């Protein structure tokens, strides 16, 4: 048995489930973007290749560190040092640069993600306003249809009453008319 509301009419659980589905489906895009951004930021700390293959990049990294240590590995806009660095200092400098670049990239990605979410929240709010407007219009249309059906029902009731009155009159008239003596079942 379905629960009833304050008016005594049974409540249907389907509209509540439909609204829950709407809420979840609306939030799914934002949730997906958030999870994607979170996973992307987490992957920045992961090595680009799985453990057996990441050893293949070791010679490249070692040669780059060595070139920077001796001052030959100049990047764009960098000046070679005037004195030679010890290998420990060179490795520490490279690590510090890499950390600074990674931190700057994280901040930039987080800023872009935040801007994207803020920009698209307006779209979600617009969809909610549209959905609310449509619900109101549909409810109004349904009320108008129910009112029209109610008016038709009252017209049918009037017609039924008129037909019942006609039946009564026909019965009274049928009792008053004498039946002719030689006629049975409509045959002479």
PLY file of the C-alpha trace (Angstrom):
ply
format ascii 1.0
element vertex 188
property float x
property float y
property float z
element edge 187
property int vertex1
property int vertex2
end_header
0.00 0.00 0.00
1.37 3.41 -0.96
1.71 6.12 1.70
-0.73 8.98 1.40
-0.19 12.71 1.62
-2.14 15.23 3.75
-5.06 15.21 1.30
-5.44 11.45 1.56
-4.37 10.74 -2.03
-1.69 8.08 -2.49
1.83 9.41 -3.01
3.72 8.10 -5.99
7.45 7.40 -5.36
8.36 7.81 -9.03
8.56 11.65 -9.07
10.95 11.63 -6.12
13.13 9.05 -7.87
13.04 11.08 -11.09
14.19 14.21 -9.25
17.01 12.26 -7.62
18.04 10.96 -11.03
17.94 14.53 -12.41
20.10 15.79 -9.55
22.66 13.04 -10.06
22.76 13.44 -13.83
23.19 17.23 -13.51
26.05 16.84 -11.06
27.72 14.07 -13.06
29.46 16.41 -15.53
30.89 18.60 -12.77
31.83 15.53 -10.75
33.57 14.01 -13.77
35.55 17.21 -14.39
36.56 17.43 -10.74
37.68 13.79 -10.61
39.52 14.16 -13.93
41.35 17.25 -12.65
42.14 15.55 -9.36
43.56 12.50 -11.15
45.53 14.70 -13.56
47.12 16.61 -10.70
47.91 13.34 -8.92
49.57 11.96 -12.06
52.04 14.85 -12.11
53.82 13.21 -9.20
53.88 9.80 -10.92
56.62 8.73 -13.32
55.55 8.87 -16.98
56.39 5.21 -17.57
55.72 2.11 -15.50
58.55 0.78 -13.27
60.23 -1.68 -15.64
60.44 0.88 -18.45
61.37 3.97 -16.43
64.96 2.72 -16.17
65.33 3.35 -19.93
65.21 7.10 -19.33
67.99 7.01 -16.77
70.86 7.56 -19.27
69.08 10.62 -20.69
68.52 12.13 -17.24
72.10 11.37 -16.19
73.56 13.02 -19.31
71.35 16.08 -18.82
72.46 16.44 -15.19
76.09 16.07 -16.20
75.76 18.67 -18.95
74.13 21.12 -16.55
76.85 20.38 -13.99
79.63 21.32 -16.39
77.73 24.32 -17.71
77.05 23.08 -21.23
73.39 22.32 -20.77
71.99 25.80 -21.15
68.24 26.09 -21.61
66.54 29.06 -23.28
67.22 32.20 -21.31
69.72 30.53 -18.96
73.32 31.58 -18.63
76.12 29.12 -18.02
77.65 29.44 -14.56
81.05 31.15 -14.30
82.47 28.44 -12.11
82.02 24.72 -12.17
79.55 23.23 -9.72
80.12 20.12 -7.78
77.84 17.23 -8.92
75.82 17.35 -5.68
75.11 21.04 -6.16
74.14 20.50 -9.79
71.71 17.68 -8.90
70.19 19.78 -6.09
69.76 22.73 -8.47
68.10 20.60 -11.12
65.78 19.06 -8.52
64.85 22.51 -7.18
64.09 23.77 -10.70
61.97 20.72 -11.43
60.00 21.17 -8.20
59.43 24.86 -8.92
58.20 24.09 -12.44
55.91 21.34 -11.15
54.47 23.63 -8.48
53.85 26.39 -11.03
52.14 23.90 -13.36
49.92 22.67 -10.51
48.89 26.20 -9.61
48.13 27.04 -13.24
46.08 23.84 -13.72
44.17 24.43 -10.49
43.41 28.01 -11.55
42.14 26.90 -14.96
40.00 24.16 -13.43
38.50 26.58 -10.94
37.69 29.07 -13.71
36.09 26.32 -15.81
33.92 25.12 -12.95
32.83 28.67 -12.09
32.00 29.39 -15.74
29.95 26.21 -16.10
28.06 26.57 -12.82
26.13 29.36 -14.51
25.05 26.88 -17.19
23.84 24.44 -14.53
21.90 27.22 -12.79
20.32 28.21 -16.12
19.28 24.58 -16.68
17.69 24.50 -13.22
15.74 27.70 -13.94
14.59 26.30 -17.30
13.55 23.01 -15.68
11.61 24.87 -12.97
9.85 27.01 -15.56
8.93 23.95 -17.61
7.58 22.17 -14.53
5.38 25.15 -13.74
4.08 25.35 -17.30
3.40 21.62 -17.42
1.61 21.73 -14.05
-0.50 24.63 -15.33
-1.30 22.69 -18.52
-2.29 19.60 -16.51
-4.55 21.70 -14.26
-6.22 23.18 -17.34
-6.75 19.68 -18.76
-8.23 18.44 -15.47
-10.56 21.46 -15.37
-11.65 20.82 -18.97
-12.31 17.16 -18.16
-14.30 18.20 -15.10
-16.43 20.53 -17.24
-17.02 17.72 -19.74
-17.99 15.35 -16.93
-20.56 17.86 -15.67
-21.97 18.20 -19.21
-22.19 14.40 -19.46
-23.99 14.31 -16.12
-26.54 16.83 -17.44
-26.98 14.72 -20.58
-27.42 11.52 -18.53
-30.07 13.22 -16.41
-31.89 14.37 -19.56
-31.75 10.82 -21.01
-33.04 9.33 -17.74
-35.93 11.83 -17.78
-36.72 10.84 -21.37
-36.70 7.13 -20.37
-39.14 7.87 -17.55
-41.41 9.77 -19.92
-41.26 6.96 -22.49
-42.13 4.38 -19.81
-45.07 6.46 -18.61
-46.34 6.93 -22.15
-45.91 3.22 -22.89
-48.08 2.35 -19.88
-50.81 4.80 -20.87
-51.22 3.63 -24.49
-53.61 0.73 -24.99
-52.16 -2.21 -26.81
-54.20 -3.17 -29.89
-56.01 -6.51 -29.55
-54.59 -8.47 -32.45
-50.95 -7.38 -32.35
-48.29 -9.58 -30.67
-44.63 -8.94 -30.90
-45.15 -6.35 -33.60
-46.95 -8.84 -36.00
-50.67 -8.99 -36.82
0 1
1 2
2 3
3 4
4 5
5 6
6 7
7 8
8 9
9 10
10 11
11 12
12 13
13 14
14 15
15 16
16 17
17 18
18 19
19 20
20 21
21 22
22 23
23 24
24 25
25 26
26 27
27 28
28 29
29 30
30 31
31 32
32 33
33 34
34 35
35 36
36 37
37 38
38 39
39 40
40 41
41 42
42 43
43 44
44 45
45 46
46 47
47 48
48 49
49 50
50 51
51 52
52 53
53 54
54 55
55 56
56 57
57 58
58 59
59 60
60 61
61 62
62 63
63 64
64 65
65 66
66 67
67 68
68 69
69 70
70 71
71 72
72 73
73 74
74 75
75 76
76 77
77 78
78 79
79 80
80 81
81 82
82 83
83 84
84 85
85 86
86 87
87 88
88 89
89 90
90 91
91 92
92 93
93 94
94 95
95 96
96 97
97 98
98 99
99 100
100 101
101 102
102 103
103 104
104 105
105 106
106 107
107 108
108 109
109 110
110 111
111 112
112 113
113 114
114 115
115 116
116 117
117 118
118 119
119 120
120 121
121 122
122 123
123 124
124 125
125 126
126 127
127 128
128 129
129 130
130 131
131 132
132 133
133 134
134 135
135 136
136 137
137 138
138 139
139 140
140 141
141 142
142 143
143 144
144 145
145 146
146 147
147 148
148 149
149 150
150 151
151 152
152 153
153 154
154 155
155 156
156 157
157 158
158 159
159 160
160 161
161 162
162 163
163 164
164 165
165 166
166 167
167 168
168 169
169 170
170 171
171 172
172 173
173 174
174 175
175 176
176 177
177 178
178 179
179 180
180 181
181 182
182 183
183 184
184 185
185 186
186 187
